[in-house]
Amino acid sequence: MPEIPQTAPFPVEVEAGKTYFWCACGKSARQPFCDGSHKGSDHTPVRYTAEATRRVFFCGCKHTGKAPLCDGTHKQIDAG
């Protein structure tokens, strides 16, 4: 299971055409992005290429069904 760095999503202004690598393990010090902390685990970062320049919400709980973006799963985690 991934670590949960925070239960709220990370709002990020992305640039059209730019590629981002979302941390799937929860261990990165550069949340929500990968810093290589997953090495030696079963987790790998998720590649995300922005279709438009806008704000998106990257998952902070690492349990989303729509990786790398938030799908509201953190609301169930908050509730326990």
C-alpha positions in Angstrom: 0.0 0.0 0.0 1.2 3.5 -0.7 1.9 6.0 2.1 -0.6 8.8 2.4 1.3 12.2 2.4 -2.0 14.1 2.8 -5.7 13.4 2.3 -6.4 16.5 0.4 -5.6 16.9 -3.3 -2.6 18.9 -4.5 -3.8 21.8 -6.8 -1.1 22.4 -9.5 -1.0 24.8 -12.4 0.1 22.6 -15.3 1.4 23.8 -18.7 0.0 22.4 -22.0 2.3 19.8 -23.5 4.5 19.4 -20.4 4.9 16.0 -18.8 4.7 15.4 -15.1 5.5 12.3 -13.1 3.1 11.8 -10.2 4.4 10.0 -7.1 2.4 6.8 -6.6 4.2 5.5 -3.5 3.6 8.5 -1.2 7.3 8.7 -0.1 8.5 11.6 -2.3 9.7 14.8 -0.7 8.5 16.6 -3.8 4.8 15.8 -3.5 2.8 15.3 -5.6 5.7 14.5 -7.9 8.2 11.7 -8.0 11.7 12.2 -6.6 12.8 8.5 -7.0 11.9 7.5 -3.4 9.9 4.5 -4.8 13.1 2.6 -5.8 13.0 -0.9 -4.4 9.2 -0.9 -4.0 6.4 -2.2 -6.3 5.3 1.4 -7.0 6.2 3.4 -10.2 5.4 7.0 -10.9 2.5 7.8 -13.2 3.2 9.9 -16.3 0.8 12.8 -16.9 1.0 15.1 -20.0 -1.1 18.2 -19.6 -3.6 18.8 -22.5 -4.1 22.4 -21.5 -2.6 25.1 -19.3 -4.8 25.1 -16.3 -5.2 24.0 -12.7 -5.5 20.3 -12.0 -5.8 18.4 -8.7 -3.3 15.6 -8.3 -4.3 12.9 -5.8 -2.7 13.4 -2.3 -3.9 10.2 -0.7 -2.5 7.9 -3.4 -5.7 5.8 -3.5 -7.5 7.5 -6.5 -9.1 5.3 -9.1 -8.2 8.0 -11.8 -4.4 8.3 -11.2 -2.8 10.7 -11.1 -5.8 13.0 -10.6 -8.0 13.2 -7.5 -11.4 11.3 -7.8 -12.6 12.1 -4.2 -11.4 8.8 -2.7 -9.7 10.9 0.1 -13.2 11.6 1.5 -13.6 7.9 2.4 -10.2 7.9 4.0 -11.0 11.0 6.0 -14.2 9.4 7.2 -12.2 6.4 8.4 
